[in-house]
Amino acid sequence: MRWLKFISSFFLIFFLLIGAVNAQTNQDKSKPVYDAVLSGYAYPFPVKYLDLKVEDIAVRMAYMDVLPANNAGNAPVVMLLHGKNFFGAYWLQTIRFLTQNGYRVIVPDQVGFGKSSKASLHYSSHQLAVNTKKMLDTLGITKVSVVGHSMGGMLATRFALIYPETTAKLVLENPLGLEDYRLLVPYQPLTQAYQNELKTTEESIRKYHQTYYVSWKPAYEENVRVPGAQTRSPDYPKVALASAQTYDMIYQQPVVYEFPRIAVPTLLVIGQADRTVVGKALIKDKNVLAKAGQYPELGKKTAAAIKNAKLVELPNVGHIPHLEAPESFHKALLSYLK
């Protein structure tokens, strides 16, 4: 009888464990999984692709080309450049606002981001700017107002420096690179950055994104859910490597020393509550940490460095004004573009 009881208990525990594993598996299956180029994720507007060759590697650059609501063929063009931890679709509200106000809007996913290829490359803002210019050339666009957020602000700056004749106006929304991160953040070898990226989860993405805002809203979850779904994909090592390489690009290629060279009209929109620093978690010195990422001060300093720049300061707004304070951001943007 004791053997029968033991066997019965053993099988009961066994089946309970199997049930728990199956429940966990089913739970995981219920969560979305997106590949390296977000194949299963729908953008708000049709996506087109430009085939490029970078470092002898064939890559595809995804972009949205959205016509104004009045379908005017000669409408002025605005290009929106995304940040590092984002992709073109997060510009949805701004795209709608601009097209309703008569603008044609171009929104690329840079190579290494969103629906574009995740090739292993020596990423540089110069190369991304060249890719972006090729996209505009393909579309026959010779003049464009360039709006860049976060990393996109660094890229927009580089684009304006290389192609001033193409850049009608430059708008920098809480851009990265207003300070030299190499003077603040300890160097991290690419291999270590890659290993850190491999440990990323949806929850760690959420915790990081929460630092971007003064207060968190459910509407911001989409920008967590999508990259979170990529972490569950077999493609994720490819995404992680591109992320580590583009982190290295931002760290090693500052634009702060080149602001006086900008020759095009420039608007700075700065959320005053922003304290973003690339590689902030690596800073162990509390004194350095306290001085880094002070956007109110950095915004004033940058506006003074750029000839005839205009500065708009948004109180109680964090790193992403176009999401956290869209009405204020759009008002400043439209006023400047006009």
C-alpha positions in Angstrom: 0.0 0.0 0.0 2.9 2.4 0.8 4.3 1.8 -2.7 1.0 2.5 -4.2 0.7 5.8 -2.3 4.2 6.7 -3.3 3.6 6.0 -6.9 0.3 7.9 -6.8 2.0 10.9 -5.2 4.8 10.8 -7.7 2.5 10.9 -10.7 0.3 13.6 -9.1 3.4 15.9 -8.7 4.6 14.9 -12.2 1.3 15.9 -13.8 1.1 19.1 -11.8 4.6 20.1 -13.0 3.7 19.3 -16.6 0.6 21.4 -16.2 2.6 24.3 -14.8 5.1 24.1 -17.7 2.3 24.0 -20.3 0.5 26.9 -18.6 3.8 28.9 -18.8 4.3 27.9 -22.4 0.8 28.9 -23.3 1.3 32.2 -21.5 4.5 32.9 -23.5 2.7 32.0 -26.7 0.0 34.5 -26.0 2.6 37.3 -26.1 3.6 38.8 -29.5 6.9 37.9 -31.0 8.4 40.2 -33.6 11.4 39.5 -35.8 14.4 41.7 -36.4 12.5 43.9 -39.0 9.1 43.9 -37.3 7.5 41.9 -40.1 4.3 41.3 -38.1 3.9 44.8 -36.8 1.7 47.3 -38.8 2.9 50.9 -39.1 0.2 53.6 -39.3 1.0 54.4 -42.9 2.3 52.3 -45.9 6.0 51.4 -45.6 8.4 51.7 -48.6 11.9 50.4 -48.9 15.2 51.7 -50.3 17.9 49.1 -51.2 21.4 50.2 -50.2 24.8 48.8 -50.0 26.8 49.7 -46.9 30.3 48.3 -46.3 29.6 45.9 -49.1 26.5 44.6 -47.2 23.1 44.8 -48.8 20.6 46.5 -46.5 17.1 47.9 -46.8 16.0 51.2 -45.4 12.3 51.4 -44.5 10.4 54.7 -44.6 6.9 56.2 -44.6 6.1 58.9 -47.2 2.8 60.6 -46.1 1.1 63.2 -48.4 -0.7 66.2 -46.9 -4.4 66.0 -46.3 -5.1 68.2 -49.3 -2.9 66.0 -51.6 -1.0 69.1 -52.8 1.8 68.0 -55.1 4.1 70.8 -54.3 3.7 70.7 -50.5 6.7 71.6 -48.3 8.4 68.6 -46.9 9.2 67.8 -43.3 11.4 64.8 -42.3 11.1 63.2 -38.8 14.1 61.4 -37.4 13.5 58.9 -34.6 15.5 58.3 -31.4 17.6 55.3 -30.5 15.1 53.4 -28.5 12.3 54.1 -31.0 11.2 53.7 -34.6 9.3 55.8 -37.1 5.8 54.8 -36.0 6.0 56.7 -32.7 5.7 59.9 -34.7 2.1 59.1 -35.5 0.5 62.2 -33.8 3.1 64.5 -35.3 2.6 63.0 -38.8 -1.1 63.5 -38.6 -0.7 67.1 -37.3 1.7 68.1 -40.0 -0.2 66.5 -42.9 -3.4 68.2 -41.7 -1.5 71.5 -41.9 -0.4 71.0 -45.5 3.0 69.3 -45.1 4.3 66.2 -46.8 6.0 64.1 -44.1 8.9 61.6 -44.6 9.7 59.3 -41.7 12.6 56.9 -42.2 13.7 54.0 -40.0 17.4 54.3 -39.9 19.4 51.1 -40.8 19.7 49.2 -37.6 16.2 50.3 -36.3 12.5 49.5 -36.8 11.6 47.8 -40.1 15.1 48.5 -41.6 17.9 45.9 -41.8 19.8 45.0 -38.6 23.2 44.6 -40.2 26.4 44.4 -38.2 28.2 47.6 -39.3 30.5 50.3 -38.2 27.6 52.6 -37.5 28.2 56.3 -37.9 26.0 59.4 -38.0 27.8 60.3 -41.2 26.7 57.1 -42.9 23.2 57.4 -41.6 23.0 60.9 -43.0 24.3 59.7 -46.4 21.7 56.9 -46.4 19.0 59.5 -45.6 20.1 61.8 -48.4 20.0 58.9 -50.8 16.4 58.2 -49.8 15.5 61.9 -50.4 17.3 61.8 -53.8 15.2 58.8 -54.7 12.1 60.7 -53.9 13.2 63.8 -55.8 13.2 65.9 -52.7 15.8 68.8 -52.8 14.6 70.8 -49.8 13.4 69.5 -46.4 12.9 70.7 -42.9 14.6 68.2 -40.6 13.1 67.4 -37.2 15.2 65.1 -35.0 14.4 63.7 -31.5 17.0 62.3 -29.1 19.5 60.3 -31.3 17.6 61.7 -34.2 18.6 65.1 -33.1 22.3 64.1 -33.3 21.6 62.7 -36.8 19.7 65.8 -37.8 22.6 68.0 -36.7 25.0 65.8 -38.8 22.6 66.0 -41.8 22.4 69.8 -41.6 26.2 70.0 -41.3 26.8 67.8 -44.4 23.8 69.0 -46.5 23.1 72.6 -45.6 21.7 73.2 -49.1 19.1 70.5 -48.6 18.1 71.5 -45.0 15.5 74.3 -45.0 15.2 74.4 -41.3 16.5 72.3 -38.4 14.4 71.4 -35.3 16.0 69.6 -32.4 13.7 68.0 -29.8 15.6 67.0 -26.7 18.5 65.8 -28.8 21.3 63.6 -27.5 24.8 64.9 -27.8 24.4 68.3 -26.1 27.4 67.1 -24.0 30.3 64.8 -24.6 29.4 61.5 -22.9 33.0 60.4 -23.1 33.8 62.9 -20.4 31.0 61.6 -18.1 30.5 57.9 -18.8 33.1 55.2 -18.4 34.0 53.5 -21.6 32.2 50.2 -22.2 33.7 47.7 -24.8 31.4 46.7 -27.6 31.4 43.1 -26.4 30.2 44.1 -22.9 27.5 46.4 -24.4 26.3 43.5 -26.5 26.1 41.2 -23.5 24.1 43.8 -21.7 21.7 44.1 -24.6 21.2 40.4 -24.7 19.9 40.5 -21.1 17.1 43.0 -22.1 13.5 42.1 -21.3 10.2 43.8 -21.8 10.2 44.8 -18.1 13.7 46.3 -18.2 12.6 48.3 -21.3 9.6 49.5 -19.5 11.6 50.6 -16.5 14.0 52.6 -18.7 11.2 54.2 -20.7 9.5 55.3 -17.5 12.5 57.6 -16.9 11.7 59.5 -20.1 8.4 61.0 -18.7 7.3 63.1 -15.8 4.4 60.7 -15.3 3.7 57.4 -17.0 0.6 56.8 -19.1 -0.8 53.6 -20.6 -0.5 55.3 -24.1 3.3 55.0 -23.8 3.1 51.2 -23.5 3.2 50.6 -27.2 6.8 51.8 -27.3 7.6 49.1 -24.7 5.5 46.3 -26.1 7.0 46.3 -29.6 10.7 46.1 -28.7 9.7 43.8 -25.8 8.3 41.4 -28.4 11.6 41.4 -30.2 13.4 40.2 -27.1 11.4 36.9 -27.4 12.4 36.3 -31.0 15.2 34.0 -32.3 16.3 37.2 -34.2 17.0 39.1 -31.0 20.8 38.6 -31.0 20.9 40.5 -34.3 18.8 43.3 -32.8 20.9 43.4 -29.7 24.2 43.7 -31.7 22.8 46.6 -33.8 21.7 48.3 -30.6 25.1 47.9 -29.0 26.8 49.2 -32.1 24.6 52.3 -32.3 25.2 52.9 -28.6 28.9 53.0 -29.4 28.2 55.4 -32.3 26.4 57.9 -30.0 29.2 57.5 -27.3 32.1 57.9 -29.6 30.8 60.5 -32.1 29.8 63.7 -30.3 28.3 66.7 -32.1 28.5 69.1 -29.2 31.7 70.7 -30.6 30.2 71.4 -34.0 27.1 73.4 -33.1 28.7 76.8 -34.0 29.1 75.4 -37.5 25.4 75.0 -38.1 24.4 77.4 -40.9 20.7 76.8 -41.1 17.8 78.2 -39.0 17.5 76.1 -35.9 14.8 75.6 -33.3 15.5 73.8 -30.0 12.5 72.4 -28.1 13.7 71.2 -24.7 11.5 69.4 -22.1 12.9 70.9 -18.9 12.4 67.7 -16.7 14.7 65.6 -19.0 17.8 64.1 -17.4 18.7 61.6 -20.1 22.4 60.5 -20.3 23.6 57.8 -22.7 25.2 55.2 -20.5 23.9 56.8 -17.3 23.9 53.5 -15.4 27.7 53.2 -15.9 28.3 56.5 -13.9 29.3 55.6 -10.4 30.6 59.0 -9.3 27.6 60.8 -7.6 29.1 64.3 -8.3 29.4 63.5 -12.1 25.9 62.0 -12.1 24.4 65.1 -10.5 25.9 67.3 -13.3 25.1 65.1 -16.3 22.0 65.3 -18.4 20.9 68.8 -17.1 18.7 69.7 -20.1 17.6 73.1 -18.9 21.2 74.2 -18.8 22.3 72.3 -21.9 19.4 73.7 -23.9 20.5 77.3 -23.1 24.2 76.5 -23.8 23.3 74.9 -27.2 21.0 77.7 -28.3 23.8 80.2 -27.5 26.3 78.1 -29.6 24.1 77.9 -32.7 23.8 81.1 -34.7 20.4 82.7 -34.5 18.9 79.6 -32.8 15.5 79.8 -31.1 14.9 78.0 -27.8 11.5 76.8 -26.6 11.5 75.5 -23.1 8.6 73.2 -22.0 8.3 73.1 -18.2 7.4 69.8 -16.5 8.0 67.8 -19.7 10.6 65.0 -20.1 12.6 63.5 -22.9 9.8 63.2 -25.5 7.7 66.3 -25.8 5.9 65.1 -29.0 4.4 62.3 -26.9 4.2 63.9 -23.4 3.1 67.4 -24.5 2.0 67.1 -28.1 0.0 70.3 -28.2 2.8 72.4 -26.9 5.4 70.7 -29.1 3.2 71.0 -32.3 2.4 74.6 -31.6 6.1 75.4 -31.4 6.9 73.3 -34.4 4.3 74.7 -36.7 5.0 78.3 -35.7 8.7 77.8 -36.6 8.1 76.0 -39.8 5.8 78.8 -41.0 
